[in-house]
Every structure is written in structure tokens, then in C-alpha cells.
Amino acid sequence: MKRRVLMLVLAWLAPMLAATAATLELPLLFSDGAVLQRGRPLPVWGHAAPGAQVEVEFAGNRGSTVAGADGRWSLQLPAQPAGGPHVLVVRAGGELRRIADVLVGEVWLASGQSNMEWPVASSLHAAEDIAGANDPLLRHFKVPKSWAATPQTQLAGGQWLAATPQHVGGFSAVGYAFARELRQVLGVPVGIIDSTWGGSAIEAWMDASMLGLDAAALEARMAERRAADARTEAATREHVARWPAVDPASEAFAAAGLDDADWAPITVPALWEAEGYAGMDGVAWYRAHFDLSDAEAAAGVTLGLGQIDDSDVAWVNGQRVGATTNAYNVPRVYRVPAAALEPGRNTVAVRVEDTGGGGGIAGAPGEVFLETAGGQRRALEGWRFRTATVAVSADEGKNQIETLLYNAMIHPLQPYPLAGVIWYQGEANAHDDAAFRYRDQFKAMIGGWRGAWQSPAMPFLWVQLAAFHSGDDRLRADGTVADSPWATLRESQSAALALPATAQAVSIDVGDTHDIHPRDKRTVGHRLALGARRVAYGEHDLVHSGPAFRAARARGRELELEFDAAGGVLATRGGGTTPRGFEVAGKDGRFHPAEARIEGATVVLRSAKVEQPVMARYAWKDDPGEADLVGQDGLPASPFRTQTW
């Protein structure tokens, strides 16, 4: 009997023991449904038992090697033409891995921050793109958001998914539009590796050498950050510990007569991170009181509750009056009917859910208000706050810190062969002096990634920042722009065109003044695809960019600007010969709006306020949506200035 029990126990444990003993590991990119780069030698690598004989088979080719003392192994198979599906077979020390449904085609890495991460499901053409997704030869691999203090050899997760209605909603919208056009033009399988993190700074995507840091300097910075993170997390946990957790779906805190004396006072508007709750995500509540006369209560009021990050539900005197989901930068304005109001004291309660990054009731002070039916506004003050159910972690902000995303989300991809990179990032660096530093950082990053892949001419394409009213422009009293970090960042991006095998997709005409995430991702993906067709696939006669400024010449009271434009043709969006968005300045450097006219491949500028113009600029502000100079193919001219100061 004992023997039988022992055998049953061993049989039950066998799968777990086998899993524990398993030592053969491949990068997650080598998984079912993978797309491999055509026309390039194929490296295959991984881990196995030290000293194990490793054999790899793929598409009729075989290779073998021996795992080193640390278990690492790598080998290289011959280049393959586009096609498939194939099976990748790896054997080592009695273990076997069969990677099925492997295609060979074009593989592009899509990286950057939220505008590259932005999914098809939330884009302008979501319904059409999802319903029409039926292409098993277009595939997408999403790298999970992750960070590490040292370079990693394995991703935190991810899998290859084909473009179907079931899956495509989660694909990068820009990446999908880009890949779909390449599929149509090239007729081969296309894979997109989506390695993105919203709000990330360029420094996080660079390693120490790209940043010009030695190992000791980097470790010193990391040690300082670890200590600061520990202090911040401890302080937040201490603040949160005063309140027991409650069901995040509970509406008990909305009641008008609730005793909120043990709640904490809090500044509104302000992200709660700035109010002592750094690193906190989850659900928390805000409450405030306001007084109304009999007439005001009888007529109803309007409440402005600022820009709430990310979602909210609002009540007045226990009655629900409004809700908004996942719209961190949309001012909340809720109409409150007379039926929900009382003469005298009234209570507003707001439940806020933050899923990551900043949280709370933010925005401008003027966006938090009480407005009577007669149009009189007064401030909503005296806010109190408590948490419901939250998590506290020092992981917040890791997408801003040097090397951390590179280590976990880029380094493990190497040396998986790529056709090239598409990049959409810069919003997080479009501030103060960081916007100017970006030009050196961006070039260093491009060179560093090319070096890491041992591909010095690897095509690198990017999206220039779209139009958006950031509020970061410094304005003069007359309303003209004295300094624009967003415009400077765009200039820094354009400077990288000096590197070989690069292209830029200008997007100032498809931005949204009120939303940092413009929803038209198709146009952006199309413009990147034009760049790829020119730079990576040799369509040298293809027009892939709009007019580019070349030179300026003074002509008395006028300034003539020369452009490199396809066919020597300039135009305006929508037709006409008087483009908008130009300014001129004299030797004093003060810019004034200019009258502009197109003459062939030149634009001639003049201003009644500038007798002798010596310099010009175009689309030089955060939101230059009115700037409308285009080429004969309708592609927009990039923002520029004729002199750098």
C-alpha cells in the first residue's frame, strides 16, 4: 500500500520535477507565430545546461553548438527568403522545443511613448480597422512594460498575435497602419515588435554609454534614486495607513451627511502625488461643501471639477451627477439639476480612479468652480481627501530614469534581426533645456541602437511631435512666442536627419490642440511607411516628405526662403498661394507675424513691423495647427527657424 501511495505521489510530482529540471530557454521572441527577418543571417540563442550539445533546425538548415559554462549558447543559421510557415526546432540535453507557425518577412521595432503605444481600439478608425483585420501574415508582439537596473537577457513576457478582429484592437495603432501598408506594397509577412511605455523620457531608452556615463557614475545615480524611492514610498504608506481599505465600488462616501472629519485636507487642483501620495494608484475620494441661496438651488448649478486622472464619478448630496472614464486631460463640467440641490449647505463627492502615473483632481485653478444659472462663478474650496483601495509602489516614474527601459525592454531583443525602427517619442522631453539637449541625445540613441544590433545603417524613422496646446510656450505681452520647448524639440528631431538611413514623418497637421494623443494614427503610419519605402526599400523616386527649408536671402523689406520641394512646387493645404504660420524678425530678434506668398519653390515674407528682416521661423509654437505649407503631394513642411539662438 505504501509503495502504491509513493508511486502516485511521484507520478503527481513528475511534471513539476520535469519543469524544475528544464534548463533549455529561448528568448520569448522565438515563440509560436514569430516573424523572422528575411535576407539576413539568423542568430538563435538561449540558455541550456552547461556543456549541453545544442542543435537547431529551421527551414531545412541545421546548426549546432555547445552551451558555455554559464549555460549560454548562440549560433547562426543562413539567411532565408520570405515565406513560411516553418517550424523552429531546438534540442539540448534531451530537451526539445518546437516553435510553430514561424514566418519569414520584415520585422520592425516600434518604440517610444504613448503615441506609439496608443492602441487601434482607441484610434480614429478603430471600428473599421478591427472589423477589417483579417491578415494572418501581419503579426504584433507586445513587450510588457518593465524596467531593470541592469541589462536583461529575457523579456518580462509577450507573445506573437496575428491581425484578427479578436487581437488587433490591442496593437499599436501607428505600428499597425505602418505594417499594413508594407504588407500591401511588399507582399511579404510583416512583424511589429511593440516596445513602448507612455510618458517615458528618452533617457530611459538609452544605456550608459549612449548617455556618456561610466559604470561608477551610473551606479551612484541609481543608489541615490533607490534611497529617494525608499523614503518617498515610506512617507506615502504612512499617509495611507490612517484609513482602512474599503470596497472601491462602494458609494458610501457620497452621502451628504457623512462625517469626514478624519479625512485629510488637500489642495485642488493638484495631482495627489504632489500632495504627499507619490507612488499611489487606485481609488480615492474627494469631498467639498458649497452654499446656495434659495434661488440658486431652485435654478440648478454647474460644477467644474478640473482634469481628473484617470476616471471619476461625481455626486451632489448623494445623487450622481456625472462620470467620465479614462480621460486624464479632459476638464469635467457637470450640470447639477435643482432636484439634487438644497438651499444652504450642499456636498459634492468625487470618486477618482487612477490606473498609473499621476492621479487626482488636476488642471488649472479656473477649471474647478461652481457656476450658478445666472453665470456667476465662484471657487470650490475646502476639499478633503481619503483613500479607498490603493497600492503604493516605488515603481512609479521608472519610465523617466536613465537606462531602466533600455535594460528590460530593448536589450533583451538583441540581436533579433530587424528591418528597422519606427519611433514616436519626445513629449516627455519637450520642456525647458531638455528640448535642446534632445538633439544630441536622439542622435546618440540612434547610433547606440544601431551599434547594439551591429547594423550601422539600420533604417531609423520617427514621428515629429504633433500640434498640441501644451501650455509650455513662453509668450510676450503681445502674444508672440518668446520660446517654445515643443518647437525646439521638433527642431532637435529634425537635426537627426543628418544621420544616414533616416526619415521623419511630420504630423503638425494631424494633431489635436486639446489632446496630446491625436486619434488619427493612420496618417502617421502612412507617412512612416513612405519613409520606409524610400529609406529601407529603395523607392528613390517616391516623395516621402514635405518641403524642407534650404536657405534665406534678404531682399530689402522682404525675406526670401528657398525650399527643397518635390518638383519644385510649393502649395498650401486646401489650395492657395499665401501660406500661414510664418514670422520674421530683424536684428533685435523679436518675431512678428509675416505676410507670405509662394513664388515657385520659394516663399517671400514681409511684415509692416520689421523694416529689414534677417531671420524667419515657421510653425514655431507648441500648437502650429494653422501652419499650412505643403508640397505637391500634400505632405506638410517641417517647422524650422533660419537661425538657431
C-alpha positions in Angstrom: 0.0 0.0 0.0 2.8 2.4 0.9 4.6 1.6 -2.3 1.4 2.4 -4.3 1.0 5.7 -2.5 4.6 6.6 -3.1 4.2 5.8 -6.8 1.1 8.0 -7.0 2.9 10.9 -5.3 5.9 10.6 -7.7 3.5 10.5 -10.7 1.8 13.6 -9.4 5.2 15.4 -8.8 6.7 14.3 -12.1 5.5 17.2 -14.3 6.7 19.7 -11.6 10.0 18.0 -11.2 10.5 17.9 -15.0 9.7 21.6 -15.2 12.1 22.3 -12.4 14.8 20.3 -14.2 14.2 22.0 -17.5 17.1 24.2 -18.4 16.5 25.0 -22.1 15.3 28.5 -22.6 14.8 30.7 -25.7 14.1 34.4 -25.9 10.3 34.9 -25.9 10.6 36.4 -29.4 11.2 32.8 -30.5 7.7 31.6 -29.8 4.8 30.3 -31.8 3.7 32.7 -34.5 7.1 34.5 -34.7 8.2 36.6 -37.7 11.9 36.5 -38.5 13.7 38.9 -40.7 14.3 37.8 -44.3 17.6 38.1 -46.1 19.7 38.3 -43.0 21.7 35.6 -41.2 19.5 34.3 -38.4 21.0 34.2 -34.9 19.4 31.8 -32.5 20.4 31.9 -28.9 19.4 31.0 -25.3 20.3 29.0 -22.2 20.8 25.3 -21.6 22.6 23.1 -19.2 26.3 24.0 -19.1 28.1 21.9 -21.6 25.0 20.7 -23.3 25.1 20.0 -27.1 22.6 22.3 -28.8 21.1 21.6 -32.2 18.8 23.9 -34.1 16.8 23.2 -37.3 14.9 25.7 -39.4 13.6 25.7 -43.0 16.0 22.8 -44.0 19.0 24.4 -42.3 20.8 23.0 -39.3 23.3 24.3 -36.8 24.9 23.1 -33.6 26.9 24.5 -30.7 27.8 23.7 -27.1 26.4 25.7 -24.2 29.1 27.5 -22.2 29.9 27.2 -18.5 27.2 29.8 -17.8 24.7 27.9 -19.9 24.6 30.5 -22.6 24.7 29.4 -26.3 24.3 31.0 -29.7 24.6 30.1 -33.3 23.8 31.5 -36.7 21.7 30.0 -39.5 21.8 31.1 -43.1 19.5 33.9 -44.3 16.1 32.9 -45.5 13.8 34.3 -48.2 10.3 35.5 -47.2 7.8 32.7 -46.7 6.6 30.1 -44.2 5.1 28.9 -42.1 8.1 27.0 -40.8 8.9 25.2 -37.6 12.0 26.1 -35.5 13.3 23.1 -33.6 15.8 23.3 -30.8 17.3 20.3 -28.9 19.6 20.5 -25.9 20.4 17.9 -23.3 17.4 15.7 -24.0 15.0 18.7 -24.1 13.1 19.7 -27.1 11.4 23.0 -28.2 9.3 23.2 -31.3 8.3 26.8 -32.3 5.5 26.5 -34.7 3.9 28.8 -37.4 7.1 30.8 -37.9 7.1 33.3 -40.8 10.0 35.0 -42.6 9.5 38.6 -43.7 10.1 42.1 -42.5 10.4 42.8 -38.8 10.2 46.4 -37.4 10.7 47.6 -33.9 8.1 50.2 -32.8 9.2 52.1 -29.7 8.6 55.3 -27.8 5.9 56.7 -25.5 2.2 56.8 -25.5 1.5 58.0 -29.1 3.3 54.9 -30.4 1.8 52.7 -27.7 -1.8 54.1 -28.4 -3.9 51.1 -29.4 -6.0 50.6 -32.5 -9.1 50.2 -30.3 -8.8 53.9 -29.2 -7.9 55.4 -32.5 -10.0 57.3 -35.0 -10.6 54.4 -37.4 -11.0 51.7 -34.7 -14.3 50.2 -35.8 -13.2 49.9 -39.4 -9.7 48.6 -38.6 -10.9 46.0 -36.2 -13.7 44.7 -38.4 -11.4 44.5 -41.4 -8.4 42.9 -39.7 -8.0 39.5 -41.4 -4.4 39.1 -42.2 -2.5 36.1 -40.7 0.7 37.4 -42.2 0.7 40.6 -40.2 1.7 40.0 -36.6 2.4 42.0 -33.5 4.5 41.3 -30.4 3.8 43.5 -27.3 6.6 43.8 -24.9 5.2 44.3 -21.4 6.1 47.5 -19.5 9.1 46.6 -17.4 12.3 48.0 -16.1 15.6 46.8 -14.7 18.7 48.3 -13.1 21.0 46.0 -15.2 20.7 44.7 -18.8 18.4 41.7 -19.0 18.6 38.7 -21.4 14.9 37.8 -21.3 11.7 39.8 -21.7 9.2 40.0 -18.9 6.6 38.5 -21.2 4.9 38.8 -24.6 3.6 36.7 -27.4 3.1 37.0 -31.2 -0.5 37.6 -32.3 -1.9 37.8 -35.8 -4.0 40.7 -37.1 -7.5 39.4 -36.5 -10.6 41.2 -35.1 -10.0 39.4 -31.8 -6.5 40.8 -31.4 -5.8 43.9 -33.5 -7.6 46.3 -31.1 -4.6 45.9 -28.8 -2.0 46.5 -31.5 -0.1 49.8 -31.7 -2.3 51.9 -34.0 0.7 53.6 -35.6 2.5 50.3 -35.9 -0.5 48.6 -37.4 -1.1 51.3 -40.0 2.6 51.2 -40.9 2.7 47.4 -41.2 -0.5 47.1 -43.1 0.9 49.4 -45.8 4.2 47.5 -46.0 2.1 44.3 -46.4 0.3 45.8 -49.4 3.5 47.2 -51.0 5.9 44.4 -50.3 3.6 41.4 -50.3 5.6 39.6 -47.6 4.9 38.8 -43.9 5.4 41.8 -41.6 6.0 41.7 -37.8 5.9 44.6 -35.4 7.7 44.4 -32.0 5.9 47.0 -29.9 8.2 48.1 -27.1 6.6 51.3 -25.7 5.8 53.0 -22.4 3.6 56.0 -22.1 5.2 59.1 -20.7 8.7 57.8 -21.0 11.7 60.0 -21.4 14.4 59.3 -24.0 17.0 58.8 -21.3 15.2 55.7 -20.1 15.6 54.1 -23.6 19.4 54.7 -23.6 22.2 52.7 -22.0 25.1 54.3 -20.0 27.4 54.6 -23.0 24.8 56.5 -25.0 24.3 58.8 -22.1 28.0 59.4 -21.7 28.1 57.8 -18.2 30.6 55.4 -16.9 29.6 52.4 -14.7 30.6 54.2 -11.4 28.6 57.3 -12.2 25.6 55.3 -13.2 25.6 53.2 -10.1 26.0 56.4 -7.9 22.9 57.8 -9.6 21.0 54.6 -9.1 21.9 54.4 -5.5 20.7 58.0 -4.9 17.4 57.1 -6.7 16.9 53.9 -4.7 17.3 55.8 -1.4 15.0 58.5 -2.5 12.4 56.0 -3.7 12.5 54.2 -0.3 11.9 57.5 1.5 9.1 58.5 -0.7 7.4 55.1 -0.5 7.6 55.0 3.2 6.1 58.5 3.6 3.2 57.6 1.3 2.5 54.4 3.1 2.4 56.3 6.4 -0.2 58.7 5.0 -2.4 56.0 3.6 -2.2 53.9 6.7 -4.5 56.2 8.6 -7.6 54.9 6.7 -8.7 51.3 6.4 -9.3 50.0 2.9 -12.9 49.9 1.7 -14.6 48.4 -1.4 -13.5 50.6 -4.3 -17.0 50.3 -5.8 -18.7 51.5 -2.6 -20.7 54.7 -2.8 -20.9 55.2 1.0 -18.6 58.2 0.8 -21.0 60.0 -1.4 -23.6 60.5 1.3 -24.4 64.2 2.2 -24.4 63.6 5.9 -21.1 61.6 6.1 -18.7 62.6 8.9 -15.5 63.4 7.0 -13.6 64.9 10.0 -10.9 62.2 9.8 -10.3 63.0 6.1 -7.2 64.9 5.2 -7.2 68.4 3.7 -5.9 68.5 0.2 -5.1 71.1 -2.4 -7.4 71.1 -5.5 -6.5 71.2 -8.3 -3.2 69.2 -7.9 -2.1 65.7 -8.6 -2.2 63.7 -5.4 1.5 62.8 -5.9 2.3 66.4 -5.2 0.2 66.3 -2.0 2.1 63.6 -0.3 0.8 60.5 -2.1 3.6 59.8 -4.5 3.7 56.3 -6.0 0.0 55.7 -5.2 -2.5 54.2 -7.7 -6.1 53.1 -7.1 -9.3 54.6 -5.9 -9.6 57.6 -3.6 -12.4 60.1 -2.7 -12.6 63.9 -2.6 -15.4 65.9 -0.8 -16.2 69.6 -0.5 -19.1 71.8 0.5 -20.8 74.8 -1.0 -23.6 77.1 0.0 -26.6 78.1 -2.2 -29.4 80.6 -1.8 -33.0 79.6 -2.3 -33.0 81.0 -5.9 -29.6 79.4 -6.8 -30.7 76.0 -5.6 -34.0 76.2 -7.4 -32.3 77.1 -10.7 -29.6 74.4 -10.7 -25.9 74.9 -11.0 -22.9 73.7 -13.0 -19.8 72.2 -11.4 -16.3 72.3 -12.9 -14.2 69.6 -11.4 -10.9 70.1 -13.2 -9.0 67.5 -15.2 -9.3 64.2 -13.3 -6.7 61.5 -13.8 -7.9 59.0 -14.9 -11.6 58.3 -14.2 -14.3 59.7 -11.9 -17.9 59.6 -10.7 -19.4 62.7 -9.0 -22.3 63.1 -6.6 -24.0 66.1 -5.1 -25.9 65.4 -1.9 -25.7 61.7 -2.6 -27.2 62.0 -6.1 -25.0 61.0 -9.1 -24.4 64.0 -11.4 -21.7 62.9 -13.8 -18.9 60.5 -14.7 -16.0 60.3 -17.1 -13.8 57.3 -17.9 -10.1 57.3 -18.9 -9.8 61.0 -19.9 -7.0 62.4 -17.8 -6.7 65.7 -19.7 -10.4 66.5 -20.2 -11.9 69.1 -17.9 -15.0 67.8 -16.1 -18.1 70.0 -16.3 -21.2 68.5 -14.8 -24.7 70.1 -14.8 -26.5 69.6 -11.4 -30.3 69.8 -11.5 -32.4 71.6 -8.9 -33.7 68.2 -7.7 -30.2 67.4 -6.3 -29.7 70.7 -4.5 -30.8 72.3 -1.3 -30.8 75.9 -0.1 -27.9 76.3 2.3 -25.2 73.7 2.6 -24.5 71.2 -0.2 -21.9 68.4 -0.6 -20.0 67.3 -3.6 -18.2 64.0 -3.5 -15.9 62.7 -6.3 -14.6 59.1 -6.5 -11.3 59.1 -8.5 -9.7 56.1 -10.0 -6.0 56.3 -11.2 -4.6 53.4 -13.1 -1.0 54.6 -13.3 1.2 57.7 -13.4 -0.4 60.9 -12.0 -3.7 60.8 -10.1 -6.3 63.0 -8.7 -8.1 66.2 -9.5 -5.7 68.3 -11.5 -5.9 71.0 -14.2 -5.9 74.8 -13.9 -7.4 76.6 -10.9 -10.1 78.2 -13.1 -11.3 74.7 -14.0 -12.6 73.9 -10.5 -15.7 76.1 -9.9 -19.3 76.4 -9.0 -21.4 78.3 -11.6 -24.9 79.5 -10.9 -27.7 79.6 -13.5 -27.0 83.3 -13.9 -23.4 82.7 -14.9 -21.7 83.8 -11.7 -18.7 81.6 -10.9 -17.0 81.1 -7.5 -14.3 78.8 -6.4 -14.9 75.4 -4.9 -12.6 75.2 -1.9 -12.1 73.3 1.4 -11.5 69.9 -0.2 -10.9 66.9 1.9 -9.5 63.5 0.9 -9.2 59.9 1.8 -8.2 56.7 0.1 -10.5 53.7 -0.6 -8.3 50.9 -2.0 -4.9 51.8 -3.3 -1.5 50.4 -4.0 1.8 52.1 -3.2 4.9 51.4 -5.1 8.2 53.0 -5.9 7.9 51.7 -9.4 6.2 55.0 -10.4 8.4 57.2 -12.6 10.7 54.4 -13.7 10.0 55.3 -17.3 11.8 58.6 -16.6 15.1 57.2 -15.3 18.2 56.6 -17.3 18.8 53.1 -18.8 15.9 51.3 -17.0 13.7 50.7 -20.0 16.6 50.0 -22.3 17.8 47.3 -19.9 14.4 45.5 -19.7 12.6 46.3 -23.0 15.4 46.8 -25.6 18.5 44.9 -24.6 16.6 41.5 -24.4 15.6 42.0 -28.1 19.2 41.9 -29.3 20.4 40.5 -31.7 17.0 39.6 -33.2 17.4 40.9 -36.7 15.3 44.0 -37.7 14.5 45.7 -40.9 14.5 49.0 -38.9 13.0 51.1 -36.2 10.0 53.4 -36.0 10.0 55.8 -33.1 7.4 58.2 -31.6 8.6 59.9 -28.5 9.6 63.4 -27.3 6.6 64.8 -25.5 8.2 63.9 -22.1 11.4 65.8 -23.1 9.6 68.9 -24.5 10.3 71.2 -21.6 13.0 73.7 -20.6 16.5 73.0 -21.7 15.7 69.3 -22.2 14.2 70.1 -25.6 17.5 71.4 -26.8 19.6 68.6 -25.2 17.4 66.1 -27.1 19.2 66.7 -30.4 22.4 65.2 -29.1 20.6 62.5 -27.1 18.5 61.4 -30.0 21.5 61.1 -32.3 23.4 59.2 -29.6 20.4 56.8 -29.1 20.1 56.1 -32.8 23.8 55.4 -33.1 23.7 53.3 -29.9 20.9 51.1 -31.0 22.5 50.6 -34.4 25.7 49.6 -32.7 23.9 47.2 -30.3 22.4 45.4 -33.4 25.7 45.7 -35.2 23.9 47.4 -38.1 25.3 50.9 -38.6 22.9 51.7 -41.4 19.8 50.2 -39.8 16.8 52.4 -41.0 15.5 54.6 -38.2 12.3 56.6 -38.8 10.4 58.8 -36.4 7.3 60.9 -35.9 7.9 64.6 -35.3 5.7 65.9 -32.4 2.1 66.7 -33.4 0.4 70.0 -32.8 -0.9 70.3 -29.2 -1.5 73.2 -26.8 0.9 72.2 -24.1 0.9 75.5 -22.2 4.7 75.4 -22.1 5.2 78.2 -24.6 6.6 81.4 -23.1 4.6 84.3 -24.6 5.4 88.0 -24.8 2.9 90.7 -23.9 1.8 91.0 -27.5 1.0 87.3 -27.7 4.0 86.3 -29.8 6.1 83.3 -28.7 9.4 84.1 -27.0 10.4 80.5 -26.5 8.7 77.2 -27.3 10.1 73.9 -25.9 7.8 71.9 -28.2 9.1 73.7 -31.3 12.7 73.3 -30.1 12.1 69.6 -29.6 10.8 69.3 -33.1 13.9 71.0 -34.3 16.0 68.6 -32.3 14.2 65.7 -34.0 14.8 67.2 -37.4 18.5 67.5 -36.7 18.9 63.7 -36.7 18.1 63.7 -40.4 21.8 64.4 -40.8 22.3 60.7 -40.0 22.2 58.2 -42.8 19.1 56.0 -43.4 16.7 58.2 -41.5 13.3 59.8 -42.3 10.8 61.9 -40.4 7.1 61.9 -40.5 5.8 65.5 -39.9 2.5 65.4 -38.1 1.6 69.0 -37.1 -1.4 68.9 -39.4 -2.9 65.8 -37.7 -2.6 67.0 -34.1 -5.3 67.9 -31.6 -4.9 71.2 -29.7 -6.8 69.8 -26.7 -5.3 66.2 -26.7 -1.7 65.1 -26.6 -2.9 61.9 -28.1 -4.3 62.8 -31.6 -6.5 59.9 -32.7 -5.6 59.8 -36.5 -2.9 57.2 -36.4 -3.5 56.0 -39.9 -2.0 59.2 -41.4 1.1 58.9 -39.2 1.6 55.2 -40.0 1.2 56.0 -43.7 3.9 58.7 -43.6 6.3 56.4 -41.7 5.6 53.8 -44.4 6.5 56.3 -47.1 9.8 56.9 -45.2 10.5 53.2 -45.0 9.7 52.6 -48.7 12.3 55.4 -49.5 15.0 54.6 -47.0 14.7 50.8 -46.4 13.2 49.6 -49.7 14.9 51.7 -52.3 11.9 53.6 -53.9 14.1 56.6 -54.6 11.6 58.4 -56.8 8.9 58.2 -54.0 8.1 61.5 -52.4 8.2 60.7 -48.7 8.4 64.1 -47.0 7.2 67.7 -47.4 9.2 70.8 -48.4 12.5 71.3 -46.5 13.9 74.8 -45.8 17.3 75.3 -47.6 18.3 79.0 -47.5 17.2 82.5 -46.8 18.0 85.8 -48.6 17.2 89.3 -47.6 15.6 91.5 -50.3 15.1 94.9 -48.7 11.9 94.8 -46.7 11.4 91.1 -47.7 13.0 87.8 -46.8 13.0 85.1 -49.4 13.1 81.5 -48.3 14.2 78.7 -50.6 12.9 75.1 -50.2 13.8 71.7 -51.4 10.4 70.6 -52.7 9.4 67.7 -55.0 9.0 69.0 -58.5 10.0 72.5 -57.2 6.3 73.0 -56.2 5.0 74.6 -53.1 1.4 74.9 -52.1 -0.9 75.4 -49.1 -3.1 72.8 -47.6 -6.5 73.3 -49.2 -5.1 75.4 -52.1 -3.9 79.0 -52.4 -0.5 80.8 -52.5 -0.5 82.6 -49.2 0.7 80.2 -46.6 0.2 80.8 -42.9 2.5 80.2 -39.9 5.5 82.3 -40.9 7.1 85.0 -38.8 10.1 87.4 -39.4 12.4 89.3 -37.2 15.1 92.0 -37.6 18.4 92.1 -35.8 16.6 92.6 -32.5 15.4 89.0 -32.7 11.7 89.9 -32.0 9.4 88.0 -34.2 6.2 89.3 -35.8 3.6 87.5 -38.0 4.6 87.7 -41.6 2.6 88.0 -44.8 3.7 85.2 -47.0 3.4 84.4 -50.7 4.6 81.4 -52.8 6.8 82.1 -55.8 7.8 78.8 -57.3 9.9 76.9 -54.8 10.3 80.0 -52.6 8.2 81.7 -50.0 8.6 85.5 -49.8 7.9 87.1 -46.4 7.3 90.6 -45.2 5.9 92.4 -42.1 5.0 96.0 -41.6 6.6 95.8 -38.2 10.0 94.7 -39.5 11.8 97.0 -41.8 14.8 94.8 -42.5 14.0 91.2 -41.8 17.1 89.0 -41.3 15.6 85.8 -39.9 12.4 83.8 -40.1 10.7 80.9 -38.5 7.8 78.7 -39.4 5.2 76.9 -37.1 7.3 77.9 -34.1 5.0 77.1 -31.2 3.5 74.1 -29.5 0.3 74.2 -31.5 1.1 75.3 -35.0 -2.0 73.7 -36.5 -2.7 76.7 -38.7 0.7 76.4 -40.5 -0.2 75.1 -43.9 2.8 74.9 -46.3 2.8 71.6 -48.2 4.4 70.1 -51.3 2.8 68.9 -54.4 1.9 65.6 -52.7 0.2 67.3 -49.8 2.9 66.4 -47.3 3.5 69.2 -44.7 6.6 71.2 -44.4 8.5 70.7 -41.1 8.7 73.6 -38.6 12.0 75.4 -38.7 13.9 78.6 -38.0 16.5 80.1 -40.2 18.9 80.8 -37.4 19.4 79.0 -34.1 19.7 81.1 -30.9 
